[in-house]
């Protein structure tokens, strides 16, 4: 009987010890987690950022700028910065054509992307598999760009670096504000953004796009008028808009054969922009990403629209 009691006591003590140890480990895990707020205003608890999959180009750029590029184990096809990153990392496809299996095959502990990733069912599939997913809104202003930068910085344990990047962005913003103040009494230039992929895809981008937001930031009038999103480009509409300058992604101008090829498109030569060969090009990620370089991109866009004659190509690296 005494031996039985002793064995029961040992078993009880072992059970209590295991329970206490489990509770302590659970407390440590909770204490080690980082909480950030996602696009829906919900708290997301992040316990590990050791293996990150990035679902869009601006997120990839931010992660490398924060110094956690070595933790990124996969990215989507829109990740073009830093140079060569898309070639070095496994691809999970395009941000609007994802599949959960491809992402899960990389064994991520954290997936970060924008809140309009598609197809939408990919996100719950990842979460059901136990992967933490952080979705954030794509910025359309400097303020929201800074907020996203700080949120991702906190999520990956690099708050200090995120604050440094934010201060650098704020310096660019102040430089732009000085330029805008000097331009205040001058008439606004009418800028038209053309999205081109050869002659097969010719679109005009409107007010609720990233280039449209950049036009507002640099004090340019959007010649697209009330167009929202994108619409097919027509010669009649371009001539009626009478833009002073055309703005394109660098790859778009290249796909059409440069400035000479651009002005061969119907209607484009019959505007002030066409007659003066006023064309500004910037890298797509640089202009539209609203990442750490968005202040510099805005400065370059301002230079191209207001301080340059003829053709201007931004070459930020």
CORVENRA-V55852 format. One record per run of one state. SS is the DSSP state (hx for helix, st for strand, lp for the rest). FROM is the first residue (numbers start at 1). LEN is the number of residues. If there is no record, write none. Layout:
<<SS,FROM,LEN> <SS,FROM,LEN>>
This chain:
<<lp,1,1> <hx,2,31> <lp,33,1> <st,34,4> <lp,38,5> <st,43,4> <lp,47,5> <st,52,3> <lp,55,2> <hx,57,9> <lp,66,3> <hx,69,3> <st,72,4> <lp,76,9> <hx,85,4> <lp,89,1> <st,90,2> <lp,92,8> <hx,100,5> <lp,105,5> <st,110,5> <lp,115,6> <hx,121,8> <lp,129,3> <st,132,5> <lp,137,5> <hx,142,14> <lp,156,3> <hx,159,25> <lp,184,6> <st,190,8> <lp,198,3> <st,201,5> <lp,206,4> <hx,210,8> <lp,218,3> <st,221,2> <lp,223,7> <st,230,3> <lp,233,2> <hx,235,7> <lp,242,3> <st,245,5> <hx,250,6> <lp,256,2> <hx,258,5> <lp,263,9> <hx,272,4> <lp,276,3> <st,279,4> <lp,283,1> <hx,284,5> <lp,289,5> <hx,294,13> <lp,307,4> <st,311,3> <lp,314,4>>
